[in-house]
Amino acid sequence: MANAGNIFLGVGIGALITALIIFLSANKLVEWMHGAEGDESHDLEAKLEEEMGVTGTHEGISEKQ
């Protein structure tokens, strides 16, 4: 029974460490999401244009064709 307690304690500590790492890197994660959760408010057309540019960049397609 003590062995099971050590296993769950290890898993719990690992989860807390992972949560701390994600919490500390939250700003960088939002940046990697290209502002998906940011404060910037654009109209729908501007958001679509930005997404098309990002998608094109990732797929090697130029923005102006």
Steps between C-alpha positions, in 0.01 A plus 500: 500500500787738575640431152172616342516818710848574368382447143206739539722752679745489210223546245356790702838673530558453126160654425574800722839556337340476154228748603764742628697480174186563292395788725841665472506459120139614440600826328727317256225247428259782410765647272539161329121495449535826303289692750204261496428588864639853488336832583514635147158559351481494120207463273435161342656593166828609664511178703443288188769690310747448784418129521544458124842666523607277788373186326671597176826565682491158665418329170759694299247701302562869440231742623476691169418287197 
